[in-house]
């Protein structure tokens, strides 16, 4: 089977996604790691566009690249990048990382395999009619067949947000804290006591 232009574009986007994904975990500079993740999102958005999932592709660009990754970049830039780069130990965790990658590849080959993935097994999608709406199809599936998983996912995210706020705004533990209101309301007579004592004469 000959390669079509769509297949060539798919492989180009796939190569960019894999290369930038590797750069995310291998870059010592956190800012470069975040920027590599942005490139990965752009490549995945291009792949989703080829799969005619326009809504998901645009949401990936607007939400993740435009909001989430920008927030991550601001947080990383406020950290001490030089200090973090000095204390980074990529080589120390390299064997564990290679073992995990090997196990993931074995699992993918066992579950997917070459019989289910390839140019012959993945033909071009059928031509949709002019009135076809990807957003309508996604909404019908999301709010009918997958309504309960969608609601459960929302509850899980809500619990995660509450837990993050609770951990962030918890009170200080074993820390000396000043209370200005209590300091102002204290009676001055309780703070300083003036005692009249007779003067002592110097001997000699």
C-alpha positions as a printed Julia matrix, in Angstrom:
204×3 Matrix{Float64}:
   0.0    0.0     0.0
   1.38   3.35   -1.07
   1.82   6.2     1.39
  -0.72   8.97    0.96
  -0.05  12.61    1.93
  -2.23  12.14    5.02
  -0.13   9.19    6.14
   3.05  11.21    5.61
   1.68  14.09    7.68
   0.62  11.62   10.37
   4.14  10.18   10.62
   5.65  13.67   10.73
   3.39  14.71   13.6
   4.05  11.39   15.34
   7.82  11.85   15.1
   7.53  15.39   16.48
   5.32  14.17   19.35
   7.68  11.33   20.26
  10.8   13.53   20.03
   9.33  16.35   22.1
   7.95  13.83   24.61
  11.43  12.43   25.11
  12.74  15.98   25.5
  10.19  16.59   28.29
  11.74  13.94   30.52
  15.37  14.4    29.48
  15.68  18.2    29.61
  17.5   19.43   32.71
  16.04  22.91   32.44
  12.39  22.94   33.62
  11.48  25.75   31.22
  12.73  23.72   28.25
  10.8   20.73   29.54
   7.57  22.73   29.66
   8.16  24.16   26.18
   8.8   20.64   24.87
   5.48  19.58   26.35
   3.81  22.45   24.51
   5.32  21.17   21.24
   3.97  17.7    22.09
   0.48  19.12   22.54
   0.7   20.9    19.18
   1.73  17.68   17.46
  -1.08  15.72   19.11
  -3.55  18.41   18.1
  -2.4   17.97   14.51
  -2.93  14.2    14.73
  -6.42  14.69   16.15
  -7.17  17.11   13.33
  -6.19  14.4    10.84
  -8.59  12.04   12.61
 -11.33  14.64   12.05
 -11.69  15.32   15.76
 -11.63  19.08   15.28
 -13.31  19.9    18.57
 -10.84  17.89   20.66
  -7.92  19.32   18.71
  -8.98  22.92   19.3
  -9.79  22.23   22.96
  -6.3   20.78   23.39
  -4.75  23.95   21.99
  -7.0   26.42   23.81
  -7.25  24.75   27.22
  -3.96  22.93   27.69
  -1.54  25.03   25.64
  -3.3   28.33   26.19
  -4.12  28.02   29.89
  -2.69  25.02   31.72
   0.78  25.01   30.19
   1.04  28.8    30.49
   0.3   28.46   34.21
   2.9   25.68   34.49
   5.45  27.88   32.73
   4.81  30.78   35.12
   5.19  28.48   38.13
   8.42  26.98   36.79
   9.87  30.4    36.0
   9.2   31.54   39.58
  11.21  28.6    40.95
  14.96  28.54   41.4
  15.89  26.91   38.12
  19.64  26.99   38.67
  19.32  25.31   42.06
  16.99  22.66   40.72
  19.32  21.97   37.8
  22.26  21.42   40.16
  20.37  18.91   42.27
  18.9   16.99   39.33
  20.02  13.37   39.05
  18.81  11.99   35.75
  21.47   9.3    35.48
  20.55   7.89   38.87
  16.98   7.15   37.78
  17.89   6.05   34.23
  17.84   2.25   34.89
  14.41   2.43   36.52
  13.12   4.57   33.67
  14.45   2.17   31.03
  12.85  -0.76   32.87
   9.47   1.0    32.94
   9.74   1.86   29.23
  10.58  -1.77   28.43
   7.59  -3.03   30.41
   5.28  -0.54   28.71
   6.51  -1.58   25.27
   5.95  -5.25   26.12
   2.41  -4.49   27.32
   1.64  -2.47   24.19
   2.94  -5.23   21.89
   0.97  -7.85   23.81
  -2.31  -5.92   23.72
  -2.02  -4.18   20.34
   0.56  -6.02   18.25
   1.42  -5.52   14.6
  -1.83  -7.2    13.47
  -3.91  -4.28   14.73
  -1.72  -1.32   13.84
  -0.33  -0.34   10.49
  -1.14   1.34    7.2
  -3.23  -1.6     5.98
  -5.21  -1.84    9.23
  -5.76   1.93    9.49
  -7.35   3.08    6.22
  -8.48   6.58    5.54
 -11.7    7.62    7.31
 -14.89   7.66    5.31
 -16.14  10.88    3.82
 -18.75  12.43    6.09
 -21.82  14.25    4.78
 -21.93  18.03    4.56
 -24.18  18.39    7.62
 -21.9   16.25    9.83
 -20.94  17.86   13.14
 -18.15  16.42   15.23
 -19.28  18.44   18.25
 -22.81  17.06   18.0
 -21.6   13.47   17.79
 -19.26  13.98   20.74
 -22.0   15.61   22.82
 -24.47  12.81   22.11
 -21.98  10.14   23.17
 -20.77  12.09   26.19
 -24.2   12.86   27.63
 -25.94   9.58   26.72
 -23.7    6.51   26.65
 -20.95   7.97   28.85
 -23.03  10.21   31.13
 -22.19   8.35   34.35
 -18.41   8.17   33.71
 -18.49  11.87   32.83
 -20.22  12.75   36.11
 -17.87  10.5    38.09
 -14.89  12.22   36.5
 -16.31  15.59   37.52
 -16.74  14.42   41.12
 -13.15  13.09   41.19
 -11.83  16.44   39.92
 -13.92  18.28   42.51
 -12.48  16.12   45.31
  -8.96  16.75   43.99
  -9.56  20.53   43.97
 -10.9   20.48   47.54
  -7.93  18.37   48.69
  -5.45  20.73   47.01
  -7.06  23.8    48.61
  -7.11  22.09   52.02
  -3.44  21.13   51.82
  -2.45  24.6    50.63
  -4.39  26.61   53.23
  -3.77  24.5    56.28
  -2.64  26.28   59.42
   0.97  26.54   60.52
   2.37  23.71   62.63
   4.9   24.44   65.4
   5.46  27.96   64.17
   5.54  31.18   66.16
   2.86  33.46   64.81
   2.04  36.97   65.94
  -1.56  38.0    66.63
  -1.83  41.81   66.27
  -5.39  41.87   67.61
  -4.37  40.23   70.88
  -1.33  42.48   71.16
  -3.44  45.64   70.82
  -6.12  44.53   73.32
  -3.66  43.86   76.14
  -3.82  46.27   79.1
  -0.61  48.31   79.43
  -0.68  47.8    83.2
  -0.24  44.07   82.64
   2.81  44.59   80.48
   4.88  47.01   82.57
   4.83  47.34   86.33
   6.44  50.43   87.87
   7.84  49.73   91.31
   9.01  52.53   93.61
  12.14  51.58   95.48
  14.21  53.73   97.79
  17.52  54.81   96.44
  20.56  53.18   97.94
  23.4   55.31   99.18
  26.81  54.52   97.81
  29.15  53.25  100.49
  32.58  54.66  100.97
